[in-house]
Amino acid sequence: MGTTYTPSRLKKRPQFLRVAGKGRKVATPGMVVQILPDDTATETRIGFTVTKKVGNSVIRNRTRRRLREALRLVAREDGLPSGDFVLIGRDKTRGREFSLLKDDLRQALRKGLDVNFREKPFGNSNHVRNRTK
């Protein structure tokens, strides 16, 4: 048997905030993926997060395990580029069919790594406040 590639983990809050602030965000029905590609980096770093809104610790851990396994299989089949990735579990993550979850991850990676992809900003970004005194 060959050795399996295991990417490094993002563990500290500043690492997650850096990806959230500078990276791209792609939402799918099964998860949200934040991507900060780095062509000069030699490694891939992965972080997982699931908020308390999803459920208690047992449910959150199960959700995180599903995300980890989906990433492991997709990385083995398709490979992962260098950079930082954060997978955010949603309420639908734990109940979603596993093949669809893997497809969601592939779709998010494809969109997030596409140079022409532009995520939609939250709210109405065209709105300019008129301050008159």
N, C-alpha and C positions, 0 to 999 in steps of 0.2 A: 504494500500500500504506500502511496505517496503521502508526503506531508501536506497538511492543509494550511492555507494561508489565513492567518488571523490578523486583521488590522489592529492598530493601536486604538485605545479608547480615549474619548474625551471624558474627563471626570470632574474638572473644576468649573465652577460657575463662569469665570471670565472666558473660558474657552467656548462655552455655549453662547455667551453674549456676543462674542466676536463673530461667530457664524451667523447669529441672528441679525446682527447689525450690518455686516458687510456682504453677506451671502444672498442668494436667491431663495425664494420660498415657493414651493409647489404643493398645492393641496389636491389630494385625491380622495375618493370616498373612504378608503381604508386607513389613510395616514396623511401626515404633513411631513414633507422632507425639506430641510434647509440645507442648501449646498453652497459651499465656498470652494470652488475649484482652485487648484494651485499647481500650475504646470512645472514650477521650479521645485516643488516638494518631492521628496523621494518616498514618502509614505502616505498611506490613507488612514485617517483617524475618524472613528465613528462614535457618536453619542446617541443615547436613547433616553427619552423622557416621556412620562405619562402623568398627567395632572390628577389631582384628587377628584376632579369632576367626573372622571371615568369610573371610579368606584373605590372600594376599600383596597387594602394592600394586596390581598390575594388576587383580586381582579387586575390590579395594575401590574403586578409581577407576571401574571399570565399573558397580559397584553404585551409586555416588554419581551417576554420569551418568544411570542409569535413574531414580533418584529425582528428579533435577533436571528431566528431561524430563516425567515424569508430573506433577510439580507445575506445570510451565509449561503443559501442556495443560489440566489441571483448572482452573487459575487463569484461563486464557483462556475456557474454556467456562462456568464457574460463578462466577468471581470469588473473591477472598479478602478476608476482613474485616481490619481493622487489628489489630495485635498481633504477638506473636513466636511463631514456629513452628520446631520442630526435628524434622527427619525422620531417623530412625535406621534404617539399613539392617540387615537380617537376612541370615542365610545363604540363606533362600528368596527374597530380593529379586531376585537375579540370574537365577534360573531360572524365576521366576513369569511366566506369560503377561502381556503388557503391559496388555491390557485389564483383567485382574483386578487388576493393580497399581494402575491408575487407580481402579478401584472400591474397593480397599482404602483409598486416600487419601481418596476422597469419604466413605466410611463413617466413617473416623477423624475427619475434619473435622466431619462432622455430629454425631457423638457428643460430641466434645470441646467443641463450641460450644453444645451443648444445656445449658441451665441446670439441668435436672433430672438430668443424668448424674452419677453418683457412681462413681468408679473403686473397685475393690476394693483394700483395703490388702494389702500383702504380709504373709504370715505370719498368725498368729493375734493380731489386735489386741485381742481381748476378754480375752486372758490377762493377769491381774494378778498380779504377784509378791507373795507373802506373805512378808514378812521378819519373822521372829520371832527374838528373842534370848533 
